[in-house]
Amino acid sequence: MQIGIIGLGDMGKLYAISFANAGYKVCGADMPLRFNELKKELEPSNVEVLNDGHEVSRKSDFIIYCVEAEKIDEVVATFALSTKYGAIVAGQTSVKHPEIAAFEKYLPKETQIVTCHSLHGPAFSPEGQTLVVVRHRATDEVYNKALDIYKSLKSNIIELNDYKEHDRIVADTQAVTHMGFESMGSAWKNAGFFPWDNPAYAGGIDNVKILTTLRIFSYKSHIYAGLAILNPYAQKQVKYYAQAESELYKLMICENETEFRSKIYAARDFVFHESRKLLLLDDNIMKEFSLSDADHKQKPNSHLSLLSMVYAWYKMGVNPYDNLICQTPPFKLRLGIAEYLFKNEAMLEESIHTALYDKSIRGDDLEFHTAVHEWASIIGYGDLKGYKEHFEAAKSFFANRLNDGRDLSAEMIKRLGK
C-alpha cells in the first residue's frame, strides 16, 4: 500500500511521517520551490519527496490532499486526472463542503472517497487524538481498507457517513468557539491591556480564557479563516452567537434584570439539564495556570462571553454535549468553563449582578460587544482577507506571550483532561 500526501505543510508532514512510522510506503509533494528543503527534512524519516502532485497521484493507492480549504478546488483540479485507477482519495481540510465539491467535480467517477479531519494541530502526535473519518463514496471493502489505514495512526476514530453532519458539528466545536476566543483577544487588544495584568481576569475561568485565546492566536490565520467562512453552517451559528450577545448586552445597559435573568436561567436549564454528563473541570487546577507576575485580588467579572455562548446554544436548540464526539481542546475547555460558571450558583449570581450593575466592567464588555460584531460581520461577508488581517492585528498585540500561552495551555489541557 503506497500512501501519497499532496501538500507537505505542517499537517501534511506530520501525517506523512506518522504513516511512515506505521510501516507504510509514503511519498508526497508540495510547491516546487520547497522540493530540496522537504527532501532534506523528510527522506531521513522514510518519506519520498516527489516533484509534484501528478507524480504522487500516479503512484499512490491512498491519496490525501493536505491543503487549505480555500485552495482545495484549485489543487484538486490540477492533479485529479492523474489519480491512479482504483485509488482511495481523502482530504484533510477542516471544512468538507468545498472539499467534496472539488472531489465530485474533478476526480474520475470510479474514484472512491473516504475523507478525514484531524481535530488537533501539528504540535500533537495523532496518537490518542480525535480523527473524524467520513465515508462519502466507497464500497464496504474499500471503506474497511481505508479504516485500517487510519487506525494505524492510533487515533480516537469517529466515523460519520455524511460530510454535512461533520460541517454542522464543526461549526459549533471550532468556528464559533474560535470566534468567541478571537473576540476576547480583539477586545483586549482594542482596550490596550493584557488581561493577566487586570484583577477582573484573575480567576481560574479567566486563566482558561486567556490561555486558550493565546493558543488560538499562536497558530496560522488560514486555519481558522477557512473554518469560519467556507463552512455554510458556521455563518448561521456565528450570526446566532452575535445576536445572543447583543440581546444580553442591551438588557445589561438597560439594567433590565427580570428579562436578563429569565434568558440566562432558560439557557441554563436547557444546556445544563440534569441528564447531561458533566465535564467537571477542577477549579484548583485552573487557578494554577496564570500568566500574571502579581498576586491580584480578584474582581467580579460578568463573563459575558460565556453567558452569550450558553444563551446562543439555547436559541439554536443545540446540545453542546452531543458535539463532544468532535471535540477539540478549545471547545471542551469552553464548554467546561461555561458549565463551571452555570453550575456554581454563587458564581452565576455574581456574574449576573456584575453584568447588570457593575460599571467598572462595562467598558470591557463594550469592547467585547464591539469585537463580536466585527468578527461576525467579517465572517458574514465571507471576507477571507479581512479575517486574516483582523486575526494578525490581535496576534501581533500578544506576540511576546504567544509561545508561553501555547506551552502553558498544552500543560493545562493535559492536567484538566485527567
C-alpha positions as CSV (number, residue, x, y, z in Angstrom):
1,M,0.0,0.0,0.0
2,Q,1.5,3.3,-1.2
3,I,0.3,6.4,0.6
4,G,0.6,9.8,-1.1
5,I,0.3,13.2,0.5
6,I,-0.4,16.2,-1.7
7,G,0.6,19.3,0.4
8,L,3.5,18.9,2.8
9,G,2.8,21.8,5.2
10,D,2.8,21.3,9.0
11,M,-0.1,18.8,9.0
12,G,0.9,17.1,5.8
13,K,4.4,16.4,7.1
14,L,3.0,15.2,10.4
15,Y,0.8,12.6,8.7
16,A,3.5,11.6,6.2
17,I,5.9,10.8,9.0
18,S,3.2,9.1,11.1
19,F,2.2,6.8,8.2
20,A,5.9,6.0,7.5
21,N,6.4,5.2,11.2
22,A,3.4,2.8,11.0
23,G,5.2,0.9,8.3
24,Y,3.6,2.2,5.1
25,K,5.5,3.4,2.0
26,V,4.9,7.1,1.8
27,C,5.5,9.8,-0.8
28,G,4.5,13.4,-1.0
29,A,4.9,16.7,-2.8
30,D,4.4,20.4,-2.2
31,M,5.3,23.6,-4.1
32,P,8.3,23.1,-6.4
33,L,10.3,25.7,-4.6
34,R,10.2,23.6,-1.4
35,F,11.4,20.4,-3.0
36,N,15.0,20.5,-1.8
37,E,14.1,21.7,1.7
38,L,11.5,19.0,2.1
39,K,13.7,16.2,0.6
40,K,16.4,17.0,3.1
41,E,13.9,17.2,6.0
42,L,11.6,14.2,5.2
43,E,13.7,11.5,3.5
44,P,15.5,10.5,6.7
45,S,12.0,9.7,8.0
46,N,11.4,7.4,5.0
47,V,9.1,9.8,3.2
48,E,9.9,10.1,-0.5
49,V,9.5,13.6,-1.8
50,L,8.4,13.9,-5.4
51,N,8.3,16.8,-7.8
52,D,4.6,17.4,-7.9
53,G,1.1,16.1,-7.2
54,H,0.9,14.4,-10.6
55,E,3.7,12.0,-9.6
56,V,2.1,11.4,-6.2
57,S,-1.3,10.8,-7.8
58,R,0.0,8.3,-10.4
59,K,2.0,6.3,-7.8
60,S,-0.3,6.1,-4.8
61,D,-3.0,3.8,-3.7
62,F,-4.3,6.1,-1.0
63,I,-4.1,9.8,-1.7
64,I,-4.6,12.5,0.9
65,Y,-4.9,16.2,-0.1
66,C,-3.5,18.2,2.8
67,V,-4.1,21.7,1.6
68,E,-6.0,24.8,2.8
69,A,-9.8,24.7,2.4
70,E,-9.7,27.8,0.3
71,K,-7.2,26.2,-2.1
72,I,-8.7,22.7,-2.4
73,D,-10.6,23.3,-5.6
74,E,-7.6,24.7,-7.4
75,V,-5.3,21.9,-6.2
76,V,-7.7,19.0,-6.9
77,A,-8.4,20.5,-10.4
78,T,-4.7,20.4,-11.1
79,F,-3.9,16.8,-10.1
80,A,-7.2,14.9,-10.2
81,L,-6.8,13.4,-13.7
82,S,-3.5,11.8,-12.7
83,T,-5.3,9.8,-10.0
84,K,-4.2,6.1,-10.1
85,Y,-7.0,3.8,-11.2
86,G,-8.5,2.2,-8.0
87,A,-7.0,4.7,-5.6
88,I,-8.8,5.8,-2.5
89,V,-8.8,9.6,-2.1
90,A,-9.2,11.7,1.1
91,G,-8.8,15.3,2.2
92,Q,-7.6,16.8,5.4
93,T,-9.5,20.0,5.3
94,S,-11.5,21.1,8.3
95,V,-14.5,22.1,6.1
96,K,-15.9,19.3,3.9
97,H,-18.3,21.2,1.7
98,P,-15.7,22.7,-0.7
99,E,-13.5,19.6,-0.5
100,I,-16.3,17.2,-1.5
101,A,-17.5,19.6,-4.2
102,A,-14.0,19.6,-5.7
103,F,-13.7,15.8,-5.5
104,E,-17.0,15.2,-7.2
105,K,-16.2,17.8,-9.9
106,Y,-12.7,16.7,-10.8
107,L,-11.9,13.2,-9.7
108,P,-12.5,10.2,-12.1
109,K,-16.0,8.9,-11.4
110,E,-14.8,5.5,-10.2
111,T,-12.6,7.0,-7.5
112,Q,-13.7,6.1,-4.0
113,I,-13.6,8.7,-1.3
114,V,-13.1,8.2,2.4
115,T,-12.1,11.5,3.8
116,C,-10.9,12.6,7.2
117,H,-10.3,15.5,9.6
118,S,-7.8,15.6,12.5
119,L,-9.2,17.6,15.4
120,H,-5.8,18.7,16.6
121,G,-2.9,20.9,15.5
122,P,0.5,19.9,14.1
123,A,2.1,20.2,17.5
124,F,0.4,17.0,18.6
125,S,1.1,13.4,17.5
126,P,-2.1,11.8,16.0
127,E,-1.9,9.0,18.6
128,G,-4.8,9.4,21.1
129,Q,-6.2,12.5,19.3
130,T,-9.6,12.6,17.7
131,L,-9.7,11.7,13.9
132,V,-13.1,12.0,12.1
133,V,-13.4,9.6,9.2
134,V,-16.2,10.4,6.7
135,R,-17.4,7.7,4.2
136,H,-18.5,9.6,1.2
137,R,-18.3,7.2,-1.8
138,A,-16.9,3.7,-1.1
139,T,-17.8,0.1,-1.1
140,D,-17.7,-1.8,2.2
141,E,-14.4,-3.5,1.2
142,V,-12.7,-0.2,0.3
143,Y,-14.1,1.6,3.3
144,N,-12.7,-1.1,5.7
145,K,-9.4,-0.9,3.9
146,A,-9.3,2.9,4.4
147,L,-10.3,2.5,8.0
148,D,-7.5,0.1,8.7
149,I,-5.0,2.7,7.3
150,Y,-6.4,5.4,9.5
151,K,-6.4,3.0,12.5
152,S,-2.6,2.7,12.1
153,L,-2.3,6.3,13.4
154,K,-3.7,5.1,16.8
155,S,-6.1,8.0,16.9
156,N,-9.5,8.0,18.5
157,I,-11.6,7.5,15.4
158,I,-15.1,8.9,15.0
159,E,-17.0,7.5,12.0
160,L,-19.5,9.7,10.1
161,N,-21.5,8.8,7.0
162,D,-22.3,12.4,6.0
163,Y,-19.9,15.3,5.4
164,K,-22.8,17.7,6.1
165,E,-23.1,16.3,9.6
166,H,-19.4,16.9,10.0
167,D,-19.6,20.5,9.0
168,R,-22.6,21.1,11.2
169,I,-20.9,19.8,14.3
170,V,-17.6,21.5,13.5
171,A,-19.4,24.9,13.0
172,D,-20.0,24.7,16.8
173,T,-16.9,22.9,18.1
174,Q,-14.5,25.0,16.0
175,A,-15.8,28.0,14.1
176,V,-18.0,29.6,16.8
177,T,-15.7,28.5,19.5
178,H,-12.7,30.2,17.8
179,M,-14.7,33.3,17.0
180,G,-15.6,33.7,20.7
181,F,-11.9,33.5,21.9
182,E,-10.8,35.7,18.9
183,S,-13.4,38.3,20.1
184,M,-11.8,38.3,23.6
185,G,-8.4,38.8,22.1
186,S,-9.6,41.6,19.8
187,A,-11.4,43.2,22.8
188,W,-8.3,43.1,25.0
189,K,-6.2,44.5,22.1
190,N,-8.6,47.3,21.4
191,A,-8.8,48.2,25.1
192,G,-5.0,48.3,25.2
193,F,-4.3,46.0,28.2
194,F,-3.1,42.4,28.8
195,P,-5.8,40.6,30.8
196,W,-3.3,38.8,33.1
197,D,-2.4,42.3,34.4
198,N,-6.1,43.1,35.2
199,P,-7.7,41.9,38.5
200,A,-11.0,41.3,36.7
201,Y,-9.3,38.4,34.9
202,A,-7.6,36.7,37.9
203,G,-9.8,33.7,38.4
204,G,-9.5,30.1,37.2
205,I,-12.1,30.5,34.5
206,D,-10.2,33.6,33.2
207,N,-6.9,31.7,33.1
208,V,-8.6,29.2,30.7
209,K,-10.0,32.1,28.6
210,I,-6.6,33.8,28.4
211,L,-4.5,30.7,27.6
212,T,-7.0,29.4,25.1
213,T,-7.1,32.8,23.3
214,L,-3.3,32.9,23.2
215,R,-3.2,29.3,21.9
216,I,-5.5,30.1,19.0
217,F,-3.5,33.2,18.1
218,S,-0.3,31.3,18.2
219,Y,-1.3,29.3,15.1
220,K,-1.8,30.5,11.5
221,S,-4.8,32.6,10.5
222,H,-5.7,30.5,7.4
223,I,-6.6,27.5,9.7
224,Y,-9.4,29.5,11.3
225,A,-10.4,31.6,8.3
226,G,-11.5,28.6,6.2
227,L,-13.3,27.0,9.1
228,A,-15.4,30.1,9.7
229,I,-16.1,31.4,6.2
230,L,-16.2,28.3,4.0
231,N,-18.5,26.3,6.3
232,P,-22.1,27.1,5.4
233,Y,-23.3,26.1,8.9
234,A,-20.7,28.3,10.6
235,Q,-22.1,31.6,9.2
236,K,-25.5,30.8,10.6
237,Q,-24.2,29.8,14.1
238,V,-21.9,32.9,14.2
239,K,-24.9,35.1,13.5
240,Y,-26.9,33.4,16.3
241,Y,-24.0,34.0,18.7
242,A,-23.7,37.7,17.7
243,Q,-27.5,38.1,18.1
244,A,-27.5,36.3,21.5
245,E,-24.7,38.5,22.8
246,S,-26.4,41.7,21.5
247,E,-29.7,40.7,23.2
248,L,-27.9,40.2,26.6
249,Y,-25.8,43.4,26.2
250,K,-28.9,45.6,25.5
251,L,-30.5,44.2,28.7
252,M,-27.4,44.9,30.7
253,I,-27.1,48.5,29.7
254,C,-30.9,49.0,30.4
255,E,-30.4,47.1,33.7
256,N,-33.4,45.0,32.8
257,E,-32.8,42.4,35.5
258,T,-36.1,40.5,35.1
259,E,-35.7,39.7,31.4
260,F,-32.0,39.2,31.7
261,R,-32.4,36.6,34.4
262,S,-35.2,34.9,32.5
263,K,-33.0,34.4,29.5
264,I,-30.0,33.2,31.5
265,Y,-32.0,30.7,33.5
266,A,-33.8,29.3,30.5
267,A,-30.4,28.8,28.8
268,R,-29.0,27.2,31.9
269,D,-31.9,24.8,32.3
270,F,-31.7,23.7,28.6
271,V,-27.9,23.4,28.2
272,F,-27.1,22.0,31.7
273,H,-30.1,19.8,32.1
274,E,-29.8,17.1,34.8
275,S,-29.5,14.4,32.1
276,R,-26.1,15.8,30.9
277,K,-22.9,14.0,31.7
278,L,-20.9,17.0,33.1
279,L,-17.2,17.7,32.4
280,L,-16.5,19.0,35.9
281,L,-13.3,21.0,35.4
282,D,-11.1,21.3,38.5
283,D,-11.0,25.0,39.7
284,N,-7.8,24.3,41.7
285,I,-6.0,23.3,38.5
286,M,-7.5,26.2,36.5
287,K,-6.2,28.7,39.2
288,E,-2.6,27.3,38.8
289,F,-2.3,28.5,35.2
290,S,-1.8,32.2,35.4
291,L,0.5,34.4,33.3
292,S,0.4,37.2,35.9
293,D,3.5,38.1,37.9
294,A,1.4,39.7,40.6
295,D,-1.0,38.3,43.2
296,H,-4.1,40.1,42.2
297,K,-7.1,40.3,44.4
298,Q,-9.8,39.0,42.1
299,K,-12.6,41.4,41.0
300,P,-16.0,40.3,39.8
301,N,-16.5,39.6,36.1
302,S,-19.6,39.5,34.0
303,H,-18.3,36.6,31.9
304,L,-20.4,38.0,29.0
305,S,-18.6,35.7,26.5
306,L,-19.8,32.6,28.4
307,L,-23.3,33.9,29.1
308,S,-23.7,34.6,25.4
309,M,-22.4,31.2,24.3
310,V,-24.8,29.3,26.5
311,Y,-27.7,31.6,25.5
312,A,-26.8,31.1,21.8
313,W,-26.9,27.3,22.3
314,Y,-30.3,27.6,23.8
315,K,-31.6,29.8,21.0
316,M,-30.3,27.4,18.4
317,G,-31.6,24.3,20.2
318,V,-28.0,22.9,20.2
319,N,-26.9,20.4,22.9
320,P,-23.1,21.0,23.0
321,Y,-22.6,17.8,24.9
322,D,-23.7,15.9,21.8
323,N,-21.0,17.7,19.8
324,L,-18.2,16.4,22.1
325,I,-17.8,13.5,19.7
326,C,-15.9,16.0,17.5
327,Q,-14.4,17.9,20.4
328,T,-11.2,20.0,20.2
329,P,-9.3,21.2,23.3
330,P,-10.7,24.8,22.9
331,F,-14.3,23.6,22.6
332,K,-14.0,21.2,25.5
333,L,-12.4,24.0,27.7
334,R,-15.1,26.5,26.6
335,L,-17.9,24.1,27.4
336,G,-16.2,23.2,30.6
337,I,-15.8,26.7,31.9
338,A,-19.4,27.6,30.9
339,E,-20.5,24.5,32.8
340,Y,-18.4,25.6,35.8
341,L,-20.0,29.0,35.8
342,F,-23.6,27.9,35.3
343,K,-23.5,25.1,37.8
344,N,-22.0,27.3,40.5
345,E,-24.9,29.2,41.9
346,A,-22.9,31.8,43.8
347,M,-20.6,32.5,40.8
348,L,-23.5,32.7,38.4
349,E,-25.3,35.2,40.7
350,E,-22.1,37.3,40.9
351,S,-21.8,37.2,37.1
352,I,-25.4,38.3,36.6
353,H,-25.2,41.1,39.2
354,T,-21.8,42.3,37.7
355,A,-23.2,42.3,34.2
356,L,-26.2,44.4,35.2
357,Y,-24.9,46.8,37.8
358,D,-21.0,46.9,37.9
359,K,-20.0,49.9,35.8
360,S,-16.3,49.2,36.3
361,I,-16.5,46.2,34.0
362,R,-18.9,47.8,31.5
363,G,-16.1,49.2,29.4
364,D,-14.6,45.8,28.9
365,D,-18.0,44.4,28.0
366,L,-18.4,47.2,25.4
367,E,-15.1,46.2,23.8
368,F,-16.2,42.6,23.7
369,H,-19.6,43.5,22.3
370,T,-17.9,45.5,19.5
371,A,-15.3,42.8,18.8
372,V,-18.0,40.1,18.5
373,H,-19.8,42.2,15.8
374,E,-16.6,43.0,14.0
375,W,-15.8,39.3,13.7
376,A,-19.4,38.4,12.8
377,S,-19.5,41.0,10.0
378,I,-16.2,39.7,8.5
379,I,-17.5,36.1,8.6
380,G,-20.9,37.1,7.3
381,Y,-19.4,38.9,4.3
382,G,-17.2,35.9,3.6
383,D,-14.1,38.2,3.7
384,L,-11.1,35.8,4.0
385,K,-8.6,38.6,3.5
386,G,-10.3,40.7,6.2
387,Y,-10.4,37.8,8.6
388,K,-6.7,37.2,8.2
389,E,-5.9,40.9,8.7
390,H,-8.1,41.1,11.8
391,F,-6.5,37.9,13.2
392,E,-3.0,39.2,12.6
393,A,-3.7,42.5,14.3
394,A,-4.6,40.8,17.5
395,K,-1.8,38.2,17.1
396,S,0.8,41.0,16.9
397,F,-0.5,42.6,20.1
398,F,0.1,39.4,22.1
399,A,3.2,38.4,20.2
400,N,5.6,38.3,23.2
401,R,3.4,35.8,25.1
402,L,2.1,33.5,22.4
403,N,4.7,30.8,22.9
404,D,4.2,30.9,26.7
405,G,0.4,30.7,26.2
406,R,0.7,27.7,23.9
407,D,3.1,25.8,26.2
408,L,1.0,26.6,29.3
409,S,-2.3,25.8,27.6
410,A,-0.9,22.4,26.5
411,E,0.0,21.6,30.0
412,M,-3.3,22.8,31.3
413,I,-5.2,20.7,28.7
414,K,-3.3,17.7,29.8
415,R,-3.9,18.3,33.5
416,L,-7.6,19.1,33.1
417,G,-8.1,16.1,30.9
418,K,-7.0,13.6,33.6
